[in-house]
Structure formats: structure tokens, C-alpha cells
Amino acid sequence: MKSTMSRVAVAVSVVATLGLTAACGGGGDEDKAEKKPSAAGSASAAEDAKNGEDGAGKAALTAAQLKEAALAKGDVKGYKIADMPAEDMPAETVPAQPAACQPLANMFYFTSDPQAKARAGRTVTSEDELSASVISLALAAHEQDDAEKVMADLRKATESCDGYEHVGNKYSGIEALTAPDQGDEAVAYKVKGDIEGAEIPMSFTVVRSGSTLIGFYSMNMLDADKAEVPDAILDAQVAKVEKVAG
């Protein structure tokens, strides 16, 4: 699957860059441009959210609000932030075996069942040229009941799923981790992926803030203990979502 390949390619390229840095003494990466919504679009999105709130919980954020709430270039010191490639966020879910692990397989691509009404994804890399971590994050707008169901399914899967196969790749070593005290609830877990012959340790953290799901994952091909989402990234992203959602 093209999205799997692109993510592995990013991780491999980071490791390759480390080797070149050690041999050649360094070199800068070129920042990618970040698109920002217009002020008029942001104002309209905020008004729509206020009008849509009801007794069932906060209404789903609009696509414009998600873009406004997603981390952007300059938001977190020491990290470069860029739009996530479209192929890394397919619209449809793909069946996993066994089915009990489906919520975990979905989260790898930031998909879910029920599907989100809108999503926004970002890739995050450290400005430290010796870092081998690659971090991805996505915001998903749901009705609050749906967001709560996705979280419950994820939590159950981390407790009952030992391993699974998905789009030709194998995942094992699934272990629930201590979730951060963020948002209304959170789930955290780790997975080891055997992807295109490369063994990649990954950690996932998913936070629900009202009706919005904030998914993070980090992979590190050199040090499994460093396959984690930095607090600075997590804190900044949750805070930005909460500010936009009001």
C-alpha cells in the first residue's frame, strides 16, 4: 500500500540522513510551506461550531476549523511541521486480521469506524539532525458519540489484541501504555511493525477533546525506547484544538 511505503521511506531516509550527517558534518533540510486558512474562513467555521452545539456534546469541528487547529510551522520550537501527504490518510478502512485488532489497524492510517467528518494531518520532524524519530499526527472531527465509540474500541483493542496482519504487513508486541492526562480521555499503546522487511517500533497516543480526536504516533528505527511522542508536541496540539473548539 502506497501510504505504508511512504511512511517507511520517511523513517529510512531519516536514518540514512544520520549516516550522511556523521560522515559529512551536517546539512540543512528544506522546510515545506504550510497552508493557512483565511481569516474569513476561520470566523465562519467558529460561527458554524457555535450554532451546531447541542445537548449531545460539542458538535463536530468543520474542515476549516481543523486546519486552523492543526499544528503549523513555528508552533513548537525545535520541530519542523508540514502537511501530511494525502496518500498517508486514505479515506477508507481496510480489513485487518483478526478483526478484533481493526481499531489499531485503522489508527495507523488515522481512519476510524465511524468515519470522521473531516481530518487534517501533519508530519513532525526534529530540527536535531541526530534524531531518528518521525512523528505523525492527525485531527479527526466527529460527532461526540462517535468519538467516544472510537476511543472505547481502541482501548478494548489494546487490551485484547496481541498481533495482527494488515495490508500485507505484520504487527506485534501490542502493549497498553499509561495515557497522558490530556483532554477528556486518552489512550496510549505501543506496537512493533514488520513493514516491507523493516522492523519498526511505534508508539501511539490518541486524545479525545470533546468531539475531536487527536491521534499521534512516533516511530524510531534506531532506538525503540525513543519511539514516543514528545510532550511538547502533544501539549501544543491539544491546547490548539481546545482553543479553536472553545
N, C-alpha and C positions, 0 to 999 in steps of 0.2 A: 504494500500500500504506500502511495507516494508520501503521505504525511509522516508515516513511521520513518521512512528513509530520510526525509529532510531533517527530522529531529536528531536521528543518529548522526547524520552528516555534520550537524552543528556541533555535537559533542566531540566527534572525532576531530573536527577542524580545530577545536579549542586545544585538544591535546597536541595536535601537530604544531599549532602555533607556539605552545610552550617549548617544544623542542627547538623551533627556529629561534625563539627568544633567547634560550640558553646559549645557542651556538653563535648568534649574530649580535647579541647585545640589545635587542628590543626593536620596537617599531610600532607605530600607532595604527589603530583601527579607525576606519572612516565611519562616523555617525550617520545613521539613517534619519531622514526627515520624518517628523511626526505631524500628522494632520490634526487640526483642532477644529471643533465645531464653531460656527459663528455665534456671536453674542445673541442674535435674534433667535437662532435655533435653540440655544440653551434656555432662554427665557420662556420660549414656547413649551419646551419639554417640562420645565418646572411647573408651569401652569397646568399642563395635562396631568401631571402626577397628583397635584392637589385636588383636582376635580375627580380623579379616579379612585381616591382613597375611600374605603368603606369599612363596615364592621368586621369583615373577614380578615383584616390586616391591611398592611400597606399594599397599594396597587403596584403592578409591575412597572419598573422604570422603562422609559422609552429608549429606542436605539440612540437618540441624540444624548440622552442623559448618561447612558452607559459610556459613550465616547468621552463625555465630559468627566466622568468619574474614574476612568481608567488612568493609571499612571502614565505620565508623559515625560519627555526629555527634560532633565533638570529637576525632577521631583524628588529624587533620592540621591544624595551626594555619594559619589563613588561608583555609581552604576550607570550604564547606558541602556536606554529603554527604546524599543522600536515596535512597530506594528507586527503582530504575528502573521506569518504568511497564511493566506486563505486555505491552502491545502492542509494545514495543520489543524483546522477546525471544520471537519466535514459536517454536513447538516444532518445526515442520517446515522443512526446507530448500526453497528454490525454485530451479529450474534457471537457470543463467547461460549466456550465450553469449559466447565459446566455452567449452566445458566445462572446458578447462584452467585457467580462472580461477575455477572453482567454490569452491575453498577461500577465496579472497579475498572472494567474494560472501557466503559463509557467515559469515565473521568480522564483517562489518558488522552482522549481527543476533546475533552470539555463538552461532551454531549451528555444527554440525560433522557430519562423516561419518567415523567412527562418532559417533552422538549421545551426548551426555553423560547420565549417570545422574541428575544434578541440577545446577541452576545458581542463581546468585544475582547480581543486577545492581545497580549503583549509578550515580547521576549525581553529578558533582562540579562545582561552580562556585566561582570565586574570590570572596572577600569584597571584593576590589578592584573597585569599581564601574566602573573604566575598562578592565577586562579583557574581551575579546571571545571568550575561549576557552570552549568547552564540552567537558567530558571525560566519557566513559562508561567503565565497567569492569565486567567480569563474571568470576565464578569458575565453572569447569566441572569437575565430578567425573567422572573416567573410570577405567577400569582402566588401568594404566600402559602396556601395549602400545598401547592405543587412543590415549592421549595422545601417545605418541611418533609414531604414524602421522599424527595431525593436524598435528603440528609439521613432520614431513617433507614433507607435502603443501603446507603453507603456504610453506615455504622454496622448494620447487620452483616454485610458482606465482609467487612474487615474482621469480624468475629468468627464467621463460619467458612470462609474461603481459604484454602491452603495454596492453591495454584490454579492456573487456567491457561487456555490457548486462545489466541485472538489474532485474526488476520495473518496466520502462519507463524506467529511468534509465541514464545512461552514465557510465562511469568510465574515466579515462585517466591518463597520467603516472605509471604504477606504477614505483616505484624502490625497490630494497632499500636499507635504511639500516644503519648499524652498530648491532648489537644490544647491549643492556646486558649487563654481566657479572652476571647475576642467575639464581637458581635452578639447575636442571640444564642448561638450554639456553634460548635466546631467539631470536626472530625480530622484525625491525622493518622497516617499509616505509612509503612514503607513496603517496597516491592523490589524484587530483583528481576530485571528483564533480560531474556536471551533474544536479542533482536539482530537479525542478519548476521549471526555468529558473534556478536559483541555482547558481553555480559555487563549490564549497566545497572548499578544500584540507584534507586529513585526514592524520593520521599514526597508524599502528597499531604497537603493541608487544605481543607475546604471549610470556609466560614459562611454561615448564613447571617446576613444583616437584614432583618425584615423580610422582604420578598426577593432579595438579591443574593445569589450565590457567588462567592468569590473563591475560585479554585487556583491553587498554586502547586507547581511541582518543580523539583530540582533534581538534576542528575549529575553525577561526577564519576568519570571513568578512571580516575586515579586513586581516589580515597573515598570509600563507602561512608565513612564517618562524616564526611563533608557534604554528603548528598542531602542537604537540608535547606529549608527556606529561611534566609536571614530575617531576623526580627525587624530590621529597618525596612525591608520590602513589605513584609506582612503588615506592619503597623501603619505605614504610609498609605497602602492601598485600602485597607479597611477604613481608615479615617477619611479618605477622599470619598469613598462611597457613602459613608454616613453623612458627610457634609452635603453632597448633592441630593441624597434622598430626603434630608431634613428630618 
